Amino acid sequence: MPLVRIEVCDFKSYRGHQTIGPFRNFTSVIGPNGAGKSNLMDAISFVLGVKSAQLRSSQLKDLVYRGRRLGKTDVEDGSEADAAAEDDEEEGEGEGTAKKAWVLAVYYDADDKEWRFQRTISTNGTSEYKLNNKVVTYSAYNAALISHNILVKAKNFLVFQGDVEQVASQSPMALSRLIDQISGSLELSGEYEKAKEAQERATENATFNFTKRRGIAGEIKQYKEQKGEAERFESLCAQKDDLILKRILFKLFQIEESIEDNSKNIVGKNQELAGLREEQRKHDKALEAARAEQAKVRSTVMQKEKNIKKSEKTLDGKRPDLVAIEAQITHSTRKINNATKTRDEVARNEQKLRGRVASLEKDLASVRRAADAAQEEQRKAAQHNMALSEESLEEYRKLKASANVLAIDERQSLERLTRDEKATGRTVTQLAEREKGLNDKKAARVEELNAQTEKKAELEEKISTLQADLATTRQELNNQQSEKTRISKLEAEADEKLQGVYQQLLQAGVDRNESEREVRLKETLANLQRIFPGVRGRVVDLCKPIARKYETAMSVVLGRNIDAIVVDEEKTAIDCIEYMRNQRAGQATFIPLDTIQVKAINDKFRSFAKGARLAVDVIVSEGVVERAIHHACGNAIVCDTMEVARYVCYEKGQEVKAVTLEGTVIHKSGLITGGRSTHATTKKWDEKDVQGLMRVRDNLKTQLRELAKQKPRGQTDENLIGEISRLESAMTVARDDLSACKLRITGLKDELKHIDKEIKQTTPELKKVREVQKNHATSVAEIAELGAIVNDAEDGIFKAFCRKINVANIREYEERQLKVAQEESKARLQFEAQIARLGHQVAFETDGLKSAFDRLESLKTVLTTEEANLAKWEGQKDALQEEIVAFENIIQDLRDQLVEIQENLEEKNRGVEAVKKTTLKAGKGLDLALKEIATWNDEIEKLALERSAIYRKCRLEEIELPMLQGNLKDVPMEENLREEVAMDVDEDEDGTQKLKKVQDHGIEVDFEGLDDDTRESGTADNFDKEVAKLNAEIERMAPNLKAIERLDDVEAKLADTEREADKARKDSKQARDEFQDVKRRRCELFNKAYNHISDRIDQVYKDLTKGKASPMGGVAYLSLEDSEEPYAGGIKYHAMPPMKRFRDMEQLSGGEKTVAALALLFAIHSYQPAPFFVLDEVDAALDNTNVAKIANYIRAQASDTFQFIVISLKGSLYERGNSLVGIYRDQDVNSSRTLTLDLTQYDD
């Protein structure tokens, strides 16, 4: 196992000394987010020499643990705390106050020799390297790593989080450079460039000597003619050199004076700065105190509002109870009224029944007395009647039988007539009784009809009352709902306006930030243009569309380059970036005109389609920045409509960026992006606008509170709806009763009509029968005649018997006996019927009277109960009303207090705003002073740079600058712009700004050569004009300055030239051979690595992509852009996933890109592999299937000579490892901790 363990001490989130490991052939590092997994990756990178910029920290000292132990008790003993502090100082590992951190890597090589690599960093930025517990230099440390094939620069042993996506999307040149570095051919690049330069120089020298030899012959003639001109030329050049020297001295003199003046200004301004800072601190304290008061009052307001809502909720809960009690009172009152009314009616009926019962009982007693009297008379009459003996009765019967056979015809006629007479009498009696019964029935029905009519009137009155109550309740419900709807509508409108105001306030904050950013960017750009002469400006300011309709489209085309700054040279861009970094002026993109690569414009797109134009053709710009505009626009096309854009990109299949006038973009990949550019549309918000919005917000809040107060406080909708339902039910019952009553009245009226009809039918019949009875005079005579005949016959038979019983005739005896019997029977029947009828009536009326009495008693009980209930409900209603009034008073008091507190809050808000304005004003003064100091420091730095440039120019041009001390050789030929230095502290402890120290290189110039007039009134323009005049005269002369020297030895020079030409040819051949040798070796190294990787990439990609659906896997290969010198060109990487057609790398999905990038990384690592390979969450963009494939590949490749350490959160990957290292956060000590599990013990 190459890497056995890692030991850390106070490194990042690892507190104290911790040992992580041991690591197996395939070790997975797991743990929750934020636990410290990536910090383990940083620890491995750190100990192997990776720079801090690649360890997610700006400086090395940021790697030292800066946490602190969380206290377990609130109070600790002072002596124990002191002892703990002393222990911390002795151990040096830090307990929250660590001063240094170190990481130790224990590594075993192929011979099982242990190597210990240790790197230590302190908080002051110093770093120390130890190899096997001995302090060594970085070079020796790095050499030891390289001996084990661990290349720090190539980083062939690790892949950081996010590097996978970078590898997948890197350019061909970047991939070529990576392989150039891995192969080692990059180390020959210096030798290669030198050999190439030597070859070019030797070839040029040979050509020069050949040309020189041909021109020597003509030189001899020309030298004589040019001698005089050369002498005059040298004189003018001497004058020019003297003027240039004076100009340089004058410029240096002005620079020294400007530096001195700016230094004095900074010293003077620093004296004011301390007072401004003290004033700012006072204002800040005042603002903090005002905000504290404001927060306190706001808290009181919120508490009051909460109390009001709580009281209102309680009050709203009691109002339904009051409504329910009022409903109960109404119900009880209605029941009492109905019971009272019913009681009165029952009492009246009882009185009537009592009178009727008394009358019937009186009639019954009278009839009984009459019956007794009649019975007594019959008894007395019976005593006076004759009594026959048995012999006489026997004789009477015999005589009667003899008489019956006499006058049979007359007797039969007599019986017939007598029978008819009796039948007529019976008919008359029946009709009379029927007429009386009908009249009685009619009277009863008339009485019932009157009662039903009264009941109908009562029901109609009740229905009218219910309808009126129902209409009133519905009107109350409608009014309440209308009021609620109106208030809800007003609340919705106010709330909508309030949301709009909040959105505007939010947008105002964002736009003000954007506006402030724009202002800062413009100020920075102005400073850059003032300090650095090569700064042109922003792209958006250097160009404009040819028409307003193209503004949106051009904003989209320029995209992120719209705010890019155009500069002349890359050096100027680097100077500007350094300046912005020192000034903390934000970030900006720079486009250097000398190094940007501009693709050639494809002219076919100029007339490709109607309505389509090249973006560069619709932009007007200066010629000097045209390259920058072409770089920003490229071959983008501006289309008038979306149809034109679709025609260009889809129908014609052109891979070009098409932008419509509305801002819609069709990218090269075919994706469509809609929207509109927001550049230069930011609204300018000032303090007055924001204050106005805040006032509107407060007014809307007040309006909402008032609307909440105006909400109806009466019955709730549910109670009103319940009352409406009750009234509707009662009205339905009443209507049903009314309908039944009407039906009964109709039935009674029909029955009365029927009775009247029967009476009308009976009366004529009765009259007719009576008329018939009156008209029987003939029958009576006939009866009398027949009776006389029968009587004569009977008298003859009964004559002797009559004398015997002392009667005139037998008929007297029979009539007397028959009359007594008939009268007795009639009387008996008459009185028995009357007594039975009256007895039944008395019993019936007595039962009715008892029922009425019982009903009266029941009604009295109901009245007593309901009156008690009514008294109880009235008491509860009064108590509840008192509680409601009390709560309303409390709420009103709370609202009055809330108004006072809100007024106090408004006053506090105004106070905070006033203090804020004062603080802002003081802050602006302080910022202005700081900006002035920064400007003066920038001016000093600029002047120092200009002075260094003059020194450098003098050194290069060998100008003899008069100096009191120093030497121009001390001036470096280039400014060290890329050197990483720690940022200076901007402020001193007393709050002042430091005077920027500039490098003078130890040179003090002697300005004695400048007279007083030149120092006071001279200008650089005067010197420039004189120098230009001499230059013009010198340029017109164009002499050969070497004519004088060469005139004597031109023949000797010809021979020398021959020798030099021969030597140049030999040197050229030697340089060419050396260059070809270096080129061959470099190509061999590069091709060796490339061929290995190219041969390996396809198999690795197949191993990573093959599966059940595609057992062969995908296809991947590399192609060279320049096979002659492969390191000078790019390398294209092509990957075709299984069952998919060929596509460019940028068109693959995220998971496909990740697999392709991992295949490339594994293939590159297979060439001169490091003994271990560390991967940080490379599977983040992969699904479980691809993760399993990656895990299987790593498991298959892992061995004792090739170790994998993988940081992952995917279970399908880390479950395949040989061991697990778990990282978690120990909150008690505020540190990352590790656990190690050997998984080999669970292998099958």
JOJOCOR-V209166 format. One record per run of one state. SS is the DSSP state (H for helix, E for strand, C for the rest). FROM is the first residue (numbers start at 1). TO is the last residue. Records with the same first field share a line. If there is no record, write none. Layout:
SS: FROM-TO + FROM-TO
//
This chain:
C: 1-2 + 12-13 + 22-25 + 31-36 + 48-51 + 55-59 + 65-77 + 92-99 + 109-113 + 123-126 + 132-133 + 137-137 + 148-157 + 160-162 + 169-171 + 184-184 + 385-389 + 405-407 + 532-534 + 546-547 + 564-564 + 568-569 + 584-589 + 593-602 + 608-611 + 622-622 + 634-636 + 640-641 + 652-657 + 661-664 + 667-671 + 674-686 + 711-716 + 775-776 + 806-809 + 958-962 + 966-967 + 971-986 + 988-992 + 994-1003 + 1006-1011 + 1018-1019 + 1038-1042 + 1106-1114 + 1121-1125 + 1129-1130 + 1137-1144 + 1148-1149 + 1166-1171 + 1177-1183 + 1198-1202 + 1208-1210 + 1215-1218 + 1227-1230 + 1239-1239 + 1243-1244
E: 3-11 + 14-21 + 26-30 + 64-64 + 100-108 + 114-122 + 127-131 + 134-136 + 158-159 + 535-538 + 543-545 + 565-567 + 590-592 + 612-614 + 619-621 + 637-639 + 658-660 + 665-666 + 672-673 + 963-965 + 987-987 + 993-993 + 1004-1005 + 1115-1120 + 1131-1136 + 1172-1176 + 1203-1207 + 1219-1226 + 1231-1238
H: 37-47 + 52-54 + 60-63 + 78-91 + 138-147 + 163-168 + 172-183 + 185-384 + 390-404 + 408-531 + 539-542 + 548-563 + 570-583 + 603-607 + 615-618 + 623-633 + 642-651 + 687-710 + 717-774 + 777-805 + 810-957 + 968-970 + 1012-1017 + 1020-1037 + 1043-1105 + 1126-1128 + 1145-1147 + 1150-1165 + 1184-1197 + 1211-1214 + 1240-1242
//
